[in-house]
Amino acid sequence: MDFSKFRTTGELSDITVIVEGNDFKLHKFPLYAKSEFFCKLAKNTPSESGRVELTDFPGGDEVFGLVADFCYNMKIETTKDNIVPLRCAAELLQMTGSANLIEVSDKFIQDTITSAKMSRSSSVVASMLRSCVSMSSLAESCGIVSSCSDALVECWLKPPTKFSSPTNSKKQGGDKSIKSLLLIPFDWFMKLFTSARDRGVRHSHLAELMTQFISNIIEQEEKEEKNNNKTESLTSTLSPRDSGSNVGKSKLDIGHIIDSIVLEIPEDALYDDAVTMDWITKVLRIATGHGCACRRLLVKAAGEMLNRLSAEDLCIVSPSLLHDIVLETCNENGQTEKASNIVDTYMSEMVRKGVLTAETYKLLATALPSDAKTNQDHMYTILEYVLSSETDNLNDEQRQELINTIDFKLVTEETLQRALTTNIVPAVHIAQGALSLCSKLRTELESVKRLNQKQDEEIKKYQKHQNSSKSRSSGLSSRKDDSLTLSDLDYLEPTKEKPSSVQMLSDTLNTSKEDSFLSGPRTKISESKSPYQFRSLAAPEHDGTQDDESYQYERGFRNLDNSRSKQRSLGYGYRPTYSYSGRY
């Protein structure tokens, strides 16, 4: 039976449902057929008038109109904007069963989430999660919150593709899905945030989530404080004690939020580009006022960030914050040189702008450890500016406190001369610096003298060895056989690196030794009675025209040698019965 015409006209209506002041003339049978809620309502609280009022209905009267149309088997239009309240309304009215509203809406939600995962369109899922805020309890019981949270993490884990939504590109102003998440309940955000961290979402995305969520919380806090101030100025209904307790409760909440998020994020994410110096300055101010445990991590991140800032951008940091950063950098990281450079750059830029005060100078100068600088010329230049610009604002005690920040033992002669000329610093400090400089120069002079004395001794020792080598060389050259032994040559080498004259002598002696070594065997052979005569190695080849006795011996020797080589090649065990001393 077609009930749509009765739904449109309200003809024969036997029940009236009131939602947000609007009356819906309906019929009991279609409602009872689709909703267990109306069935139980009729049984437990029968109403003679037939009027039922629904308060805090999900989506209001507009969504209830769609629910009523569905009960009358009319076609309704479901979209990503109305699907969450429609599903929550079905949960409230207990519209279970096959092809009923819960099943239909669940299928639409799953199809939407699946499509968003494929296209990495996290903004669609984020908007659905944002729609759950006004009906939080029903949305959680339906499982919409957990489904959307899981889908968001999966979208963030996957890299973008050509089919991805352009809203995910940073060139389009960052991930717009994050803006939809700024107003979700804090416990929802923390579950989403920790799930994204545990499943390995990029640190850059986690940093963007953290900074935007905390910034939004801070803005809301500032607006509430302004509204409270206006209210207190116009009315006096609250006593000061009650007013103070409310403010304390609000501050405790924001401190807890900052602590919970910053302590859960990976430390490397704090150094991402999304974490700006302006953001850290704002959050640190609040974290310091509320005694947050995350303050140390924020100070550490700020210290690393200061190295990337220009001198002009560095001045946006307050002196008190910079003081804390310098202390943290020196104490925790032990990077005193880096902290010292930051302080120098900061105060130099303040001097250039003409805004450096004695209070700021003292605060930053005393933050550095005493051994942070090996030279304090630059620090003294800054001190001169402070003492000159605030002469009228400083008493003698304050001036002395500022002067004590400089160790005049660590300044150069030029700085001492300038201090003496300007007459800003008492002469006793200049004298102390001069005496320290004299002591330093005396020590350096004595060190140079010892070094020169040692070099002179080495030179004399070398010259002595060189003269001894020359004398030894002259004695050896007077020998009759004009030959030297290896031990004689070693005696001439007092050092590993010989002078050029000694090296030349060594080369000459090596040649003489070789000739002397060969001359002995040659003499013995020539004096022997052997029938064989050997010609000199340096003699020219025989041209075949001579037939003297020596050539005959040589030819005979060669024939015998060739004969023996031939017999060896043939395998005979021929061995000559004669011997000869050598062959040349």
Summary of the structure (lengths in Angstrom):
residues: 584
radius of gyration: 50.6
end to end distance: 133.5
largest distance: 161.9
contacts: 1598
relative contact order: 0.03
helix: 67%
strand: 2%
